[in-house]
């Protein structure tokens, strides 16, 4: 029972990182697609102001994921980080370059330097979710089993590539929805339509890539494919599609602020569908939750510590996100500081 509870908490935290971090990765994706210096000046201005208060906070969820995997399911941690170390390392490098690029771009006065840092931030915002998606696809494909050695076979397959594309599309969708709402908050009327159109386009791409992904699932991922097309997994997918349709409608109306919640629900439900599809396995069909679980006493302590941490940290993050979405945490510009 304890192992199952910890596994569901792990899935919940993965969904939290997919949604919280996904918004930031999506903002970087649209930074990449904004065009040249003159054309992309306004969208990048909004991206800088919208991301600045919270972009580092979302890594808290990633730390939770690593701790839960390492302590709660050590064999699962070993299996994933042994067989899939290359895409994980590339994703980690992307996170570092992305953070450095975003942090150093704004204070840099030299145009060439700003372009280099901006390119590092934007390109890494595309590659990092892609490689994280390939890791999920590698696990779901059934190619990663205890004892599997690292090879391209483990993550360069149909399921992994489609999962990577779904991750990119999902982050682009979240980023565009949140930026369209932020454009209202910052009084940038010209950017409301700009990002609304991109939210529709990214949402349509997410739907198309998701359908293709389910259709072209690797034969070795038959267990997860069956879970996604039957029972609770299918129900979660259908509700996710409904949430996507609601987001399309909300983002174009006067209640656009609610589109943030429906877009987050869309991505969270996609993560839930994956978890429901492969239960009771952590690695289909070779490693169940019970087989991967650590010793019972550490699991009980970890469950207690995790509950305390979520009680202490969860409300603080909710308050932070709430203050940010209300514009309270809008960062001062250089002109403001000078004044």
PyMOL commands that set and color helices and strands:
alter all, ss='L'
color gray80, all
select helices_A, chain A and resi 2-32+41-51+59-72+74-83+85-107+111-140+152-155+158-185+189-215+219-228+231-250+256-278+289-292+296-325+334-338
alter helices_A, ss='H'
color red, helices_A
select strands_A, chain A and resi 281-283+287-288
alter strands_A, ss='S'
color yellow, strands_A
deselect
rebuild
show_as cartoon
